[in-house]
């Protein structure tokens, strides 16, 4: 086999490897639940929408009614998604949100808050229309809602892909 032929085979295999690692598509849409514990919001309704081949937007709605506190928050994140291996992706994102809370104690405070958020995680896309993810979302802001203006949330996501 000639040297040129070997180089062409190696180059072809290299291109196939690049294509297969970037060929994995992210879902056009997903909807489901994000099960975390950020300041008691716990479960959030989560929706993801594909923007480009490796980018998406994620929107979440969370609420809390416990321990004399009523609260609701919404957030949006812009995410970059990279394929890892068969069915697995990892992702990172930035965004923010807003919320409102009321403390029903006699001397509790009430208010509206805004926050900036980051996101990093890993997801698995099953062969059927289901996605499972695990991510960490730090949040800064809060107008007195987050302790010291900072909150983090480790969450498991279960979403239907369509």
Residue frames as a rotation matrix with the C-alpha (Angstrom) as fourth column:
UNK 1
0.590 0.807 0.000 0.00
0.807 -0.590 0.000 0.00
0.000 0.000 -1.000 0.00
UNK 2
-0.123 -0.667 0.735 1.44
0.605 -0.637 -0.477 3.39
0.787 0.386 0.482 -0.95
UNK 3
-0.777 -0.271 -0.569 2.19
0.622 -0.477 -0.621 6.14
-0.103 -0.836 0.539 1.52
UNK 4
-0.865 0.497 0.065 -0.40
-0.448 -0.825 0.345 8.39
0.226 0.269 0.936 -0.12
UNK 5
-0.136 0.836 -0.531 -3.06
-0.073 0.526 0.847 5.68
0.988 0.154 -0.010 0.17
UNK 6
-0.294 -0.042 -0.955 -2.30
0.876 0.389 -0.286 5.21
0.383 -0.920 -0.078 3.90
UNK 7
-0.962 -0.096 -0.255 -2.55
0.195 -0.897 -0.398 8.96
-0.191 -0.432 0.881 4.46
UNK 8
-0.610 0.791 -0.041 -5.90
-0.530 -0.369 0.764 9.08
0.589 0.488 0.644 2.65
UNK 9
-0.025 0.583 -0.812 -7.27
0.395 0.752 0.527 6.20
0.918 -0.308 -0.249 4.75
UNK 10
-0.537 -0.235 -0.810 -6.10
0.844 -0.131 -0.521 7.82
0.016 -0.963 0.269 7.99
UNK 11
-0.982 0.181 -0.059 -7.52
-0.183 -0.983 0.031 11.19
-0.053 0.041 0.998 6.92
UNK 12
-0.371 0.891 -0.260 -10.85
-0.312 0.144 0.939 9.54
0.875 0.430 0.225 5.95
UNK 13
-0.080 0.289 -0.954 -11.09
0.772 0.623 0.124 7.79
0.630 -0.727 -0.273 9.31
UNK 14
-0.830 -0.282 -0.482 -10.31
0.528 -0.677 -0.512 11.09
-0.182 -0.680 0.711 11.04
UNK 15
-0.823 0.567 0.035 -13.12
-0.483 -0.732 0.481 12.84
0.298 0.379 0.876 9.12
UNK 16
-0.106 0.795 -0.598 -15.53
0.097 0.606 0.789 10.01
0.990 0.026 -0.141 9.92
UNK 17
-0.363 -0.108 -0.926 -14.63
0.897 0.230 -0.378 10.34
0.254 -0.967 0.013 13.60
UNK 18
-0.978 0.023 -0.208 -15.27
0.036 -0.961 -0.273 14.09
-0.206 -0.274 0.939 13.55
UNK 19
-0.568 0.813 -0.128 -18.56
-0.484 -0.204 0.851 13.61
0.666 0.545 0.509 11.71
UNK 20
-0.042 0.588 -0.808 -19.82
0.434 0.739 0.515 10.93
0.900 -0.329 -0.286 14.08
UNK 21
-0.566 -0.192 -0.802 -18.89
0.824 -0.147 -0.546 12.95
-0.013 -0.970 0.241 17.16
UNK 22
-0.887 0.264 -0.380 -20.75
-0.188 -0.956 -0.226 16.01
-0.422 -0.129 0.897 15.92
UNK 23
-0.770 0.600 -0.218 -23.53
-0.132 0.184 0.974 14.20
0.625 0.778 -0.063 14.09
UNK 24
-0.516 0.606 -0.605 -25.51
0.848 0.461 -0.262 13.49
0.120 -0.649 -0.752 17.24
UNK 25
-0.403 0.473 0.784 -28.41
0.097 -0.829 0.550 15.90
0.910 0.298 0.289 17.19
UNK 26
-0.959 0.271 -0.089 -30.01
0.048 -0.156 -0.987 17.53
-0.281 -0.950 0.137 20.17
UNK 27
-0.342 0.915 0.213 -33.80
0.911 0.378 -0.162 17.29
-0.228 0.138 -0.964 20.33
UNK 28
-0.460 0.280 0.843 -35.91
0.398 -0.783 0.477 20.01
0.794 0.555 0.249 18.72
UNK 29
0.015 0.537 0.843 -38.05
-0.722 -0.578 0.380 20.23
0.692 -0.615 0.380 21.88
UNK 30
-0.567 -0.023 -0.824 -38.20
0.467 0.814 -0.345 18.60
0.679 -0.580 -0.450 25.30
UNK 31
-0.033 0.552 0.833 -40.62
-0.686 -0.619 0.383 19.09
0.727 -0.558 0.399 28.17
UNK 32
0.142 0.081 -0.987 -40.64
0.461 0.877 0.138 17.57
0.876 -0.474 0.087 31.62
UNK 33
0.977 0.207 0.040 -39.57
0.036 -0.352 0.935 18.03
0.208 -0.913 -0.351 35.21
UNK 34
-0.092 -0.988 0.124 -36.36
-0.059 -0.119 -0.991 19.24
0.994 -0.098 -0.048 36.81
UNK 35
0.808 0.441 -0.391 -36.21
0.269 0.315 0.910 17.77
0.524 -0.840 0.136 40.31
UNK 36
-0.290 -0.938 0.191 -33.90
0.284 -0.275 -0.919 19.88
0.914 -0.212 0.346 42.51
UNK 37
0.240 0.341 -0.909 -33.84
0.955 0.086 0.284 21.54
0.175 -0.936 -0.305 45.88
UNK 38
-0.634 -0.598 0.491 -32.85
0.545 -0.795 -0.266 25.18
0.549 0.099 0.830 45.29
UNK 39
-0.946 0.194 0.261 -34.20
-0.317 -0.731 -0.605 27.13
0.073 -0.654 0.753 48.27
UNK 40
-0.594 0.731 0.334 -37.14
0.005 0.419 -0.908 24.79
-0.804 -0.538 -0.253 48.47
UNK 41
-0.147 0.568 -0.810 -38.39
-0.939 -0.338 -0.067 25.26
-0.312 0.750 0.583 44.92
UNK 42
-0.160 0.064 0.985 -37.83
-0.178 0.980 -0.093 21.55
-0.971 -0.190 -0.145 44.43
UNK 43
-0.186 0.179 0.966 -39.62
0.816 0.576 0.050 20.57
-0.547 0.798 -0.253 41.24
UNK 44
-0.342 0.087 -0.935 -39.63
-0.426 -0.902 0.072 22.87
-0.837 0.423 0.346 38.23
UNK 45
0.705 0.492 0.511 -41.48
0.347 0.389 -0.853 22.47
-0.618 0.779 0.103 34.95
UNK 46
-0.204 -0.919 -0.338 -38.76
-0.146 -0.313 0.939 22.49
-0.968 0.241 -0.070 32.30
UNK 47
0.859 0.421 0.292 -38.86
0.252 0.149 -0.956 23.14
-0.446 0.895 0.022 28.55
UNK 48
-0.250 -0.952 -0.175 -35.93
0.064 -0.196 0.978 23.04
-0.966 0.233 0.110 26.10
UNK 49
0.869 0.494 0.023 -35.94
0.097 -0.124 -0.988 24.32
-0.485 0.861 -0.156 22.53
UNK 50
0.027 -0.872 0.489 -33.21
0.866 0.265 0.425 23.73
-0.500 0.412 0.762 19.95
UNK 51
0.585 0.099 -0.805 -31.83
-0.124 -0.970 -0.209 26.98
-0.802 0.222 -0.555 18.52
UNK 52
0.257 -0.598 -0.759 -28.89
-0.959 -0.059 -0.278 25.76
0.122 0.799 -0.589 16.42
UNK 53
0.387 -0.097 -0.917 -27.24
-0.250 0.946 -0.205 22.38
0.888 0.308 0.342 15.88
UNK 54
-0.262 -0.561 -0.785 -25.35
0.646 0.503 -0.575 22.57
0.717 -0.657 0.231 19.20
UNK 55
-0.986 -0.031 0.166 -27.30
-0.088 -0.743 -0.663 25.29
0.144 -0.669 0.730 21.10
UNK 56
-0.198 0.965 -0.174 -30.64
0.663 0.263 0.701 25.44
0.722 0.023 -0.692 22.85
UNK 57
-0.499 0.196 0.844 -32.72
-0.595 -0.785 -0.170 27.54
0.629 -0.587 0.509 25.20
UNK 58
-0.503 0.370 -0.781 -34.07
0.652 0.756 -0.061 26.15
0.568 -0.540 -0.622 28.46
UNK 59
-0.387 0.488 0.782 -36.95
-0.566 -0.795 0.217 27.69
0.728 -0.359 0.584 30.42
UNK 60
-0.623 0.129 -0.771 -38.05
0.566 0.755 -0.331 26.61
0.540 -0.643 -0.543 33.90
UNK 61
-0.028 0.669 0.743 -40.96
-0.536 -0.637 0.554 27.50
0.844 -0.382 0.377 36.18
UNK 62
-0.581 -0.201 -0.789 -40.70
0.500 0.676 -0.541 26.68
0.642 -0.709 -0.292 39.88
UNK 63
0.124 0.636 0.761 -42.95
-0.476 -0.635 0.608 27.37
0.871 -0.438 0.224 42.84
UNK 64
-0.733 -0.367 -0.573 -42.93
0.351 0.517 -0.781 26.81
0.583 -0.773 -0.250 46.57
UNK 65
0.138 0.742 0.656 -45.63
-0.600 -0.464 0.652 26.84
0.788 -0.484 0.381 49.22
UNK 66
0.489 -0.025 -0.872 -44.22
0.565 0.770 0.295 25.54
0.664 -0.637 0.391 52.49
UNK 67
-0.204 -0.618 -0.759 -42.74
0.979 -0.114 -0.170 26.67
0.019 -0.778 0.628 55.81
UNK 68
0.353 0.493 -0.795 -44.77
0.560 -0.792 -0.242 29.91
-0.749 -0.360 -0.556 55.74
UNK 69
-0.491 -0.543 -0.681 -43.18
-0.278 -0.644 0.713 30.92
-0.826 0.540 0.166 52.42
UNK 70
0.602 0.590 0.537 -44.94
0.456 0.298 -0.839 31.27
-0.655 0.750 -0.090 49.09
UNK 71
-0.139 -0.730 -0.669 -42.68
-0.411 -0.572 0.710 31.82
-0.901 0.374 -0.220 46.10
UNK 72
0.770 0.258 0.583 -42.52
0.419 0.484 -0.768 31.47
-0.481 0.836 0.265 42.35
UNK 73
0.002 -0.785 -0.620 -39.64
-0.406 -0.567 0.716 31.91
-0.914 0.250 -0.320 39.92
UNK 74
0.944 0.158 0.288 -38.97
0.208 0.391 -0.896 31.63
-0.255 0.906 0.337 36.20
UNK 75
0.103 -0.945 -0.311 -35.62
-0.328 -0.327 0.886 31.38
-0.939 0.011 -0.344 34.49
UNK 76
0.994 0.093 -0.059 -34.13
-0.082 0.261 -0.962 31.07
-0.074 0.961 0.267 31.06
UNK 77
0.197 -0.968 0.154 -30.75
-0.156 0.125 0.980 29.69
-0.968 -0.217 -0.126 30.04
UNK 78
0.706 -0.173 -0.687 -28.80
-0.695 0.022 -0.719 29.66
0.140 0.985 -0.104 26.79
UNK 79
0.497 -0.470 0.729 -26.93
-0.267 0.717 0.644 26.34
-0.826 -0.515 0.231 26.58
UNK 80
0.031 -0.597 -0.802 -24.08
-0.978 0.147 -0.147 24.94
0.205 0.789 -0.579 24.51
UNK 81
0.719 0.303 0.626 -24.30
-0.436 0.898 0.066 21.15
-0.542 -0.320 0.777 24.01
UNK 82
-0.133 -0.829 -0.543 -21.37
-0.984 0.178 -0.030 18.84
0.121 0.530 -0.839 23.17
UNK 83
0.785 0.403 -0.470 -21.59
-0.399 0.910 0.114 15.12
0.474 0.099 0.875 22.38
UNK 84
0.124 -0.726 0.676 -19.60
-0.904 0.198 0.379 12.78
-0.409 -0.658 -0.632 24.62
UNK 85
-0.936 -0.317 0.150 -20.43
-0.256 0.910 0.325 9.25
-0.240 0.266 -0.934 23.62
UNK 86
-0.740 0.657 -0.145 -23.32
0.247 0.465 0.850 7.21
0.626 0.593 -0.507 22.29
UNK 87
0.197 0.959 -0.202 -26.41
0.681 0.015 0.732 8.98
0.705 -0.282 -0.651 23.68
UNK 88
0.293 -0.155 -0.944 -24.48
0.876 -0.353 0.330 11.15
-0.384 -0.923 0.032 26.18
UNK 89
0.253 -0.251 0.934 -24.02
0.435 -0.833 -0.342 14.92
0.864 0.493 -0.102 25.93
UNK 90
-0.209 -0.200 -0.957 -22.59
0.926 -0.356 -0.128 17.46
-0.315 -0.913 0.259 28.30
UNK 91
0.240 0.413 0.878 -23.71
0.666 -0.729 0.161 21.06
0.707 0.546 -0.450 28.36
UNK 92
-0.550 -0.342 -0.762 -23.04
0.766 -0.571 -0.296 24.45
-0.334 -0.746 0.575 29.92
UNK 93
0.011 0.628 0.779 -25.12
0.767 -0.505 0.396 27.59
0.642 0.592 -0.487 29.90
UNK 94
-0.915 -0.199 -0.351 -25.79
0.374 -0.745 -0.553 31.07
-0.151 -0.637 0.756 31.23
UNK 95
-0.255 0.865 0.433 -28.95
0.471 -0.280 0.837 33.02
0.844 0.417 -0.336 31.86
UNK 96
-0.989 -0.009 0.148 -31.10
-0.120 -0.543 -0.831 34.46
0.088 -0.840 0.536 34.58
UNK 97
-0.341 0.924 -0.173 -34.57
0.667 0.368 0.647 34.88
0.662 0.105 -0.742 35.88
UNK 98
-0.664 0.222 0.714 -36.98
-0.533 -0.810 -0.244 36.59
0.524 -0.543 0.657 38.20
UNK 99
-0.422 0.526 -0.739 -39.25
0.615 0.764 0.192 35.62
0.666 -0.373 -0.646 41.03
UNK 100
-0.114 0.453 0.884 -41.48
-0.605 -0.737 0.300 36.74
0.788 -0.501 0.358 43.82
UNK 101
-0.472 -0.042 -0.881 -41.80
0.531 0.784 -0.322 35.57
0.704 -0.620 -0.348 47.43
UNK 102
0.123 0.485 0.866 -43.80
-0.618 -0.645 0.449 36.28
0.776 -0.591 0.220 50.55
UNK 103
-0.789 -0.376 -0.486 -42.96
0.205 0.584 -0.785 35.18
0.579 -0.719 -0.384 54.06
UNK 104
0.133 0.987 0.093 -46.15
0.092 -0.106 0.990 34.68
0.987 -0.123 -0.104 56.05
UNK 105
-0.207 -0.262 -0.943 -44.44
0.955 0.153 -0.252 35.10
0.210 -0.953 0.219 59.45
UNK 106
0.683 0.545 -0.486 -45.31
0.676 -0.723 0.140 38.20
-0.275 -0.424 -0.863 61.46
UNK 107
0.480 -0.576 -0.662 -41.94
-0.268 -0.814 0.515 39.85
-0.836 -0.070 -0.545 60.75
UNK 108
0.023 -0.453 0.891 -41.22
0.713 0.632 0.303 38.19
-0.701 0.628 0.338 57.40
UNK 109
-0.405 -0.207 -0.890 -40.24
-0.374 -0.851 0.368 40.04
-0.834 0.483 0.268 54.28
UNK 110
0.511 0.593 0.622 -41.85
0.482 0.401 -0.779 40.01
-0.711 0.698 -0.081 50.87
UNK 111
0.061 -0.489 -0.870 -40.43
-0.481 -0.778 0.403 40.98
-0.874 0.394 -0.283 47.54
UNK 112
0.995 0.095 -0.016 -39.43
-0.049 0.355 -0.934 40.44
-0.083 0.930 0.358 43.99
UNK 113
0.237 -0.970 0.055 -35.98
-0.243 -0.004 0.970 39.26
-0.941 -0.244 -0.237 43.00
UNK 114
0.855 -0.144 -0.499 -33.86
-0.478 0.158 -0.864 38.85
0.204 0.977 0.066 39.91
UNK 115
0.439 -0.741 0.508 -30.88
-0.234 0.452 0.861 36.55
-0.868 -0.496 0.025 39.55
UNK 116
0.185 -0.508 -0.841 -28.13
-0.961 0.084 -0.262 35.50
0.204 0.857 -0.473 37.17
UNK 117
0.647 0.107 0.755 -27.58
-0.378 0.905 0.195 31.76
-0.663 -0.412 0.626 36.68
UNK 118
-0.356 -0.717 -0.600 -25.07
-0.934 0.288 0.209 29.35
0.023 0.635 -0.772 35.22
UNK 119
0.703 0.600 0.380 -25.58
-0.582 0.794 -0.176 25.72
-0.408 -0.098 0.908 34.36
UNK 120
-0.374 -0.760 -0.531 -23.37
-0.902 0.431 0.019 22.70
0.214 0.486 -0.847 33.76
UNK 121
0.210 0.538 0.817 -24.54
-0.678 0.682 -0.274 19.12
-0.704 -0.496 0.508 33.35
UNK 122
-0.915 -0.382 -0.132 -24.63
-0.377 0.688 0.620 15.79
-0.146 0.617 -0.774 31.59
UNK 123
0.109 0.994 0.024 -27.57
-0.843 0.105 -0.528 14.17
-0.527 0.037 0.849 29.83
UNK 124
-0.850 -0.252 0.463 -28.48
0.000 0.879 0.477 10.85
-0.527 0.405 -0.747 28.30
UNK 125
-0.165 0.782 -0.601 -30.83
-0.962 -0.263 -0.078 10.55
-0.219 0.565 0.796 25.31
UNK 126
-0.266 0.172 0.949 -32.56
-0.110 0.972 -0.207 7.18
-0.958 -0.159 -0.240 25.20
UNK 127
-0.972 -0.073 0.225 -33.47
0.195 0.292 0.936 5.47
-0.134 0.954 -0.269 21.90
UNK 128
-0.042 0.991 0.128 -37.11
0.948 -0.001 0.318 6.23
0.315 0.135 -0.939 22.71
UNK 129
0.049 0.043 0.998 -38.32
0.264 -0.964 0.029 9.84
0.963 0.262 -0.059 23.30
UNK 130
0.947 0.176 -0.268 -36.91
0.297 -0.173 0.939 10.32
0.119 -0.969 -0.216 26.81
UNK 131
0.071 -0.926 0.371 -33.99
0.063 -0.367 -0.928 12.34
0.996 0.089 0.032 28.12
UNK 132
0.829 0.062 -0.556 -32.46
0.552 0.072 0.831 12.16
0.092 -0.995 0.025 31.62
UNK 133
0.192 -0.773 0.605 -30.03
0.133 -0.590 -0.796 14.78
0.972 0.233 -0.011 32.93
UNK 134
0.534 -0.158 -0.831 -28.07
0.838 -0.036 0.545 15.75
-0.116 -0.987 0.113 36.02
UNK 135
0.080 -0.500 0.863 -26.95
0.516 -0.719 -0.465 19.35
0.853 0.482 0.200 36.36
UNK 136
-0.164 -0.226 -0.960 -25.67
0.928 -0.366 -0.073 22.00
-0.335 -0.903 0.270 38.74
UNK 137
0.186 0.307 0.934 -27.10
0.623 -0.772 0.129 25.53
0.760 0.557 -0.334 38.58
UNK 138
-0.508 -0.345 -0.789 -25.48
0.822 -0.468 -0.324 28.29
-0.257 -0.814 0.521 40.67
UNK 139
0.316 0.673 0.668 -27.56
0.724 -0.626 0.289 31.47
0.613 0.393 -0.685 41.05
UNK 140
-0.696 -0.544 -0.469 -26.52
0.713 -0.604 -0.357 34.95
-0.089 -0.582 0.808 42.23
UNK 141
-0.630 0.499 0.595 -28.91
-0.143 -0.828 0.542 37.73
0.763 0.256 0.593 43.21
UNK 142
-0.465 0.529 -0.710 -32.09
0.673 0.732 0.105 37.39
0.575 -0.430 -0.696 45.11
UNK 143
-0.290 0.397 0.871 -33.02
-0.368 -0.886 0.282 40.64
0.884 -0.238 0.403 46.94
UNK 144
-0.392 0.047 0.919 -32.87
-0.920 0.000 -0.392 38.78
-0.019 -0.999 0.043 50.25
UNK 145
0.695 0.709 -0.118 -34.36
-0.712 0.702 0.017 35.53
0.095 0.072 0.993 49.00
UNK 146
0.557 -0.598 -0.576 -31.07
0.247 0.782 -0.572 33.61
0.793 0.176 0.583 48.58
UNK 147
0.818 -0.397 -0.416 -28.74
0.435 -0.046 0.899 33.25
-0.376 -0.917 0.135 51.59
UNK 148
-0.006 -0.882 -0.471 -25.93
0.198 -0.462 0.864 35.78
-0.980 -0.088 0.177 51.13
UNK 149
0.277 0.204 -0.939 -27.19
-0.739 -0.579 -0.344 36.44
-0.613 0.790 -0.010 47.60
UNK 150
-0.518 -0.553 -0.652 -26.08
-0.833 0.499 0.239 32.99
0.194 0.667 -0.719 46.38
UNK 151
0.329 0.608 0.722 -27.91
-0.643 0.704 -0.300 29.71
-0.692 -0.366 0.623 45.80
UNK 152
-0.705 -0.505 -0.497 -27.00
-0.709 0.495 0.502 26.45
-0.008 0.707 -0.707 44.10
UNK 153
0.378 0.876 0.299 -29.19
-0.764 0.478 -0.434 23.67
-0.523 -0.064 0.850 42.82
UNK 154
-0.865 -0.500 -0.049 -28.25
-0.460 0.748 0.479 20.11
-0.202 0.437 -0.877 41.93
UNK 155
0.063 0.997 0.045 -31.10
-0.745 0.077 -0.663 18.56
-0.664 0.008 0.748 39.98
UNK 156
-0.745 -0.081 0.662 -32.22
0.284 0.859 0.425 15.50
-0.603 0.505 -0.618 38.06
UNK 157
-0.328 0.633 -0.702 -34.18
-0.806 -0.574 -0.141 16.21
-0.492 0.520 0.698 34.89
UNK 158
-0.588 0.286 0.757 -36.61
0.475 0.879 0.036 13.88
-0.655 0.380 -0.653 33.15
UNK 159
-0.278 0.430 -0.859 -37.95
-0.594 -0.780 -0.198 15.19
-0.755 0.455 0.473 29.84
UNK 160
0.348 0.485 0.802 -40.05
0.493 0.633 -0.597 13.94
-0.797 0.603 -0.019 26.95
UNK 161
-0.675 -0.650 -0.349 -38.41
-0.031 -0.448 0.893 14.59
-0.737 0.614 0.283 23.54
UNK 162
0.342 0.769 0.540 -40.47
0.649 0.223 -0.728 15.70
-0.680 0.599 -0.423 20.56
